[in-house]
Amino acid sequence: MTTTSTPPGLARFNVLEEHAALAALHEACASAEWVRRLLAGRPYATVADLHAASDAATAGLSDADLAEAMAGHPPIGRPAPGDPTSAREQSGMAGAAAGLKAEMLELNLAYQERFGHVFLICATGRSGEQMRDAARERLGNPPEREREIVRTELGKINRIRLARLVEEDA
């Protein structure tokens, strides 16, 4: 019989005091409901179990919970000052030309006017041009379709942030 031990970073997360785990999860996703669901599932045996719990929690978010989660994300091209997570995730816009940054700002504003929330995309590994093209394309979506895309993108972001949380050294 093969036994698999829990990875050290995940084991550390599993035993964090509730307030510390809550704070760590809130850094990953601003939805209180998502955080509550993930806290309730501890301890997790594997990172895959943690990701599955995140996916289920994200899928179960109400529109209000989804709005709360999106409110925790700065616009693409404008990472929150002093927030290394958003700066790292949006690094594809960091070296973008001034014209591309200006266009992204216009697209962000048009998107927010159309849908009532920030343009949310899993920016990790994407270039500024790819994010711009996605914003252009998604502006034409019906609201119901866009809400499902946002939920999918949020799930991807949450997985990346959780992986970093449980892989980081103590």
C-alpha positions as CSV (number, residue, x, y, z in Angstrom):
1,M,0.0,0.0,0.0
2,T,1.4,3.4,-1.0
3,T,0.9,6.3,1.2
4,T,1.3,9.9,0.0
5,S,2.1,12.5,2.5
6,T,0.6,15.9,2.4
7,P,3.0,18.5,0.8
8,P,4.6,20.7,3.5
9,G,3.0,23.9,2.3
10,L,-0.4,22.3,2.3
11,A,0.2,20.7,5.7
12,R,1.2,24.2,7.1
13,F,-2.0,25.7,5.6
14,N,-4.1,22.9,7.1
15,V,-2.9,23.7,10.7
16,L,-3.0,27.5,10.5
17,E,-5.1,29.1,13.1
18,E,-8.5,30.0,11.7
19,H,-7.9,33.8,11.6
20,A,-4.6,33.3,9.7
21,A,-6.1,30.8,7.3
22,L,-9.0,33.2,6.7
23,A,-6.6,36.0,6.0
24,A,-4.6,33.9,3.6
25,L,-7.6,32.7,1.7
26,H,-9.1,36.2,1.5
27,E,-5.8,37.3,-0.2
28,A,-6.6,34.6,-2.8
29,C,-10.2,35.5,-3.3
30,A,-12.3,38.4,-1.8
31,S,-15.5,36.4,-1.6
32,A,-16.4,35.7,2.0
33,E,-18.5,32.7,0.9
34,W,-15.6,31.2,-1.1
35,V,-13.3,31.6,1.9
36,R,-15.9,30.1,4.3
37,R,-16.3,27.1,2.1
38,L,-12.6,26.5,1.8
39,L,-12.1,26.9,5.5
40,A,-14.8,24.4,6.2
41,G,-13.1,21.8,4.1
42,R,-9.8,21.7,6.0
43,P,-7.7,19.7,6.3
44,Y,-6.9,18.9,2.6
45,A,-4.9,15.8,1.8
46,T,-3.7,17.0,-1.5
47,V,-3.4,20.2,-3.5
48,A,-5.8,18.6,-6.0
49,D,-8.4,18.3,-3.2
50,L,-7.9,22.0,-2.3
51,H,-8.3,22.9,-6.0
52,A,-11.4,20.8,-6.3
53,A,-12.9,22.5,-3.2
54,S,-12.0,25.9,-4.7
55,D,-13.7,24.9,-8.0
56,A,-16.8,23.8,-6.2
57,A,-16.9,26.9,-4.1
58,T,-16.4,29.1,-7.2
59,A,-19.2,27.3,-9.1
60,G,-21.5,27.8,-6.1
61,L,-21.1,31.5,-5.7
62,S,-24.2,33.6,-6.0
63,D,-24.2,36.7,-8.2
64,A,-23.5,38.8,-5.1
65,D,-20.7,36.6,-4.0
66,L,-19.2,36.8,-7.5
67,A,-19.5,40.6,-7.4
68,E,-17.7,40.6,-4.0
69,A,-14.9,38.4,-5.5
70,M,-14.5,40.7,-8.5
71,A,-14.3,43.8,-6.3
72,G,-11.1,42.4,-5.0
73,H,-9.4,42.6,-8.4
74,P,-7.9,45.8,-9.8
75,P,-8.4,46.7,-13.5
76,I,-6.0,45.2,-16.0
77,G,-3.1,47.5,-16.5
78,R,-3.6,49.2,-13.1
79,P,-2.4,46.8,-10.4
80,A,-3.1,47.9,-6.9
81,P,-0.3,49.9,-5.4
82,G,1.8,47.9,-3.1
83,D,0.1,44.6,-4.2
84,P,2.8,42.3,-5.5
85,T,0.2,39.7,-6.4
86,S,-1.7,41.9,-8.9
87,A,1.6,43.3,-10.2
88,R,3.0,39.8,-10.8
89,E,-0.3,38.5,-12.4
90,Q,-0.5,41.6,-14.7
91,S,3.1,41.6,-15.6
92,G,2.1,41.3,-19.3
93,M,0.9,44.9,-19.2
94,A,3.9,46.2,-17.3
95,G,6.1,46.8,-20.3
96,A,3.3,47.5,-22.7
97,A,3.5,50.6,-25.0
98,A,1.7,53.7,-23.8
99,G,-0.8,53.3,-26.7
100,L,-1.7,49.8,-25.6
101,K,-2.1,50.9,-21.9
102,A,-4.4,53.7,-23.0
103,E,-6.4,51.4,-25.1
104,M,-6.7,48.9,-22.2
105,L,-7.9,51.7,-19.9
106,E,-10.6,52.6,-22.5
107,L,-11.6,49.0,-22.8
108,N,-11.8,48.6,-19.0
109,L,-14.0,51.6,-18.8
110,A,-16.3,50.4,-21.6
111,Y,-16.5,46.9,-20.1
112,Q,-17.3,48.3,-16.6
113,E,-20.0,50.5,-18.1
114,R,-21.5,47.6,-20.0
115,F,-21.3,44.9,-17.3
116,G,-21.1,46.9,-14.0
117,H,-17.9,45.3,-12.8
118,V,-14.2,45.1,-13.5
119,F,-13.0,43.2,-16.6
120,L,-11.7,40.0,-15.0
121,I,-9.3,37.7,-16.8
122,C,-6.6,35.3,-15.6
123,A,-3.8,37.5,-16.7
124,T,-1.0,35.2,-15.7
125,G,1.2,34.4,-18.7
126,R,-0.8,36.7,-21.0
127,S,0.7,39.5,-23.0
128,G,-0.9,43.0,-23.0
129,E,-2.1,42.4,-26.5
130,Q,-3.8,39.1,-25.5
131,M,-5.6,40.8,-22.7
132,R,-6.7,43.7,-24.9
133,D,-7.9,41.3,-27.5
134,A,-9.9,39.3,-24.9
135,A,-11.5,42.6,-23.6
136,R,-12.5,43.6,-27.1
137,E,-14.0,40.2,-27.8
138,R,-15.8,39.9,-24.5
139,L,-17.4,43.4,-24.7
140,G,-19.8,41.9,-27.3
141,N,-21.0,39.1,-25.0
142,P,-24.5,39.0,-23.5
143,P,-24.4,39.5,-19.7
144,E,-25.3,35.9,-18.9
145,R,-22.4,34.6,-21.0
146,E,-20.0,37.1,-19.6
147,R,-20.9,36.1,-16.0
148,E,-20.0,32.5,-16.8
149,I,-16.7,33.5,-18.4
150,V,-15.9,35.7,-15.3
151,R,-16.7,32.7,-13.1
152,T,-14.3,30.5,-15.1
153,E,-11.6,33.2,-15.1
154,L,-12.0,33.6,-11.3
155,G,-11.6,29.9,-10.9
156,K,-8.3,29.9,-12.8
157,I,-7.0,32.9,-10.7
158,N,-8.1,31.2,-7.5
159,R,-6.2,28.0,-8.4
160,I,-3.0,29.9,-9.2
161,R,-3.2,31.8,-6.0
162,L,-3.9,28.7,-3.9
163,A,-1.0,26.9,-5.5
164,R,1.3,29.8,-4.6
165,L,-0.2,29.8,-1.0
166,V,0.6,26.2,-0.4
167,E,3.9,26.1,-2.3
168,E,5.5,29.1,-0.6
169,D,8.1,28.5,2.1
170,A,6.9,29.1,5.6
